[in-house]
Amino acid sequence: MTINIEDELNEDIFRERLNKYTKKAFRMLPEIDKPRILDIGCGTGVPTLELARLTNGQIIGLDTDQNSLDKLNKKIKEKGLSERVETVKCSMFEMDFTDESFDVIWSEGSVSVIGFERGLRDWRRFLKPGGFLVIHDEIKNTEEKLKKIPECGYNLLGHFRLPEDAWWKEYYQPCEKRIEKLRVKYRDNPKILTVLSEEQRKIDDVKRNLELHRSVFFIMQKK
Ligand SMILES: C[S@@+](CC[C@H](N)C(=O)[O-])C[C@H]1O[C@@H](n2cnc3c(N)ncnc32)[C@H](O)[C@@H]1O
């Protein structure tokens, strides 16, 4: 039997613990009936599916990683959301949606790929007049980012930092505990142990640099 260690690690379960912040950011927007939402860099879709729970709208999850999109597609099907949620394999650098076609653009953990300023400028044209852009980003250079927002053609509706220990307590520490358990379970499987050591190395790196692993939400409206 093949062991799918990614499934056993199931990091999405821990990522879901941070959905309360997705919800908090979403509640900072005015109510929109059946919004059309684009989630850029959706990954396996933890925030995408939270948005589907929070709205009655249509959501597109966009990412370049087919493996993540396959996982999200499976969840969409299982949850009976195929009518409202779809995925698109495309790079955020190559999006060719119709101008002014989204009420909301959402991006968690992905704007750093394109850069905060370029993301704000490039994605603006896809928003309807008065549409909303919500970005969950690393905490680095928050003050400079806040200054860029009006320069890039948005009003800031609000922003908030996640609590200092949120990523550690809600995500990385539970992941570490899961790794410990799997190490015992697969103690006789060198291949799996190598994968688990690699995962543990990533967590050790986070532990050494906890202050860098903080994040902030920006809630913006197109001017
Ligand atoms: C840190 S993950 C965030 C996933 C998800 N939004 C979340 O918060 O759980 C960043 C995602 O950006 C995606 N990504 C990286 N480069 C990309 C690109 N050029 N275009 C679209 N997505 C990209 C990655 O594949 C990954 O799924």
PDBQT file of the ligand as one rigid body, heavy atoms in Angstrom, charges set to zero:
ROOT
HETATM    1  C1  LIG A 301       1.683  30.384   1.022  1.00  0.00    +0.000 C 
HETATM    2  S1  LIG A 301       0.677  29.655  -0.225  1.00  0.00    +0.000 S 
HETATM    3  C2  LIG A 301      -0.909  30.318   0.236  1.00  0.00    +0.000 C 
HETATM    4  C3  LIG A 301      -2.040  29.421  -0.120  1.00  0.00    +0.000 C 
HETATM    5  C4  LIG A 301      -3.408  29.900   0.362  1.00  0.00    +0.000 C 
HETATM    6  N1  LIG A 301      -3.757  31.187  -0.166  1.00  0.00    +0.000 N 
HETATM    7  C5  LIG A 301      -3.443  29.962   1.891  1.00  0.00    +0.000 C 
HETATM    8  O1  LIG A 301      -3.422  31.050   2.445  1.00  0.00    +0.000 OA
HETATM    9  O2  LIG A 301      -3.506  28.900   2.497  1.00  0.00    +0.000 OA
HETATM   10  C6  LIG A 301       1.094  30.598  -1.674  1.00  0.00    +0.000 C 
HETATM   11  C7  LIG A 301       0.462  30.070  -2.945  1.00  0.00    +0.000 C 
HETATM   12  O3  LIG A 301       0.847  30.914  -4.026  1.00  0.00    +0.000 OA
HETATM   13  C8  LIG A 301       0.976  30.086  -5.172  1.00  0.00    +0.000 C 
HETATM   14  N2  LIG A 301       1.771  30.744  -6.220  1.00  0.00    +0.000 N 
HETATM   15  C9  LIG A 301       3.120  30.873  -6.306  1.00  0.00    +0.000 A 
HETATM   16  N3  LIG A 301       3.457  31.509  -7.445  1.00  0.00    +0.000 NA
HETATM   17  C10 LIG A 301       2.285  31.786  -8.082  1.00  0.00    +0.000 A 
HETATM   18  C11 LIG A 301       1.967  32.444  -9.309  1.00  0.00    +0.000 A 
HETATM   19  N4  LIG A 301       2.924  32.935 -10.085  1.00  0.00    +0.000 N 
HETATM   20  N5  LIG A 301       0.679  32.572  -9.673  1.00  0.00    +0.000 NA
HETATM   21  C12 LIG A 301      -0.305  32.092  -8.868  1.00  0.00    +0.000 A 
HETATM   22  N6  LIG A 301      -0.067  31.456  -7.695  1.00  0.00    +0.000 NA
HETATM   23  C13 LIG A 301       1.213  31.303  -7.314  1.00  0.00    +0.000 A 
HETATM   24  C14 LIG A 301       1.640  28.826  -4.621  1.00  0.00    +0.000 C 
HETATM   25  O4  LIG A 301       1.487  27.731  -5.511  1.00  0.00    +0.000 OA
HETATM   26  C15 LIG A 301       0.910  28.653  -3.308  1.00  0.00    +0.000 C 
HETATM   27  O5  LIG A 301      -0.221  27.837  -3.443  1.00  0.00    +0.000 OA
ENDROOT
TORSDOF 0
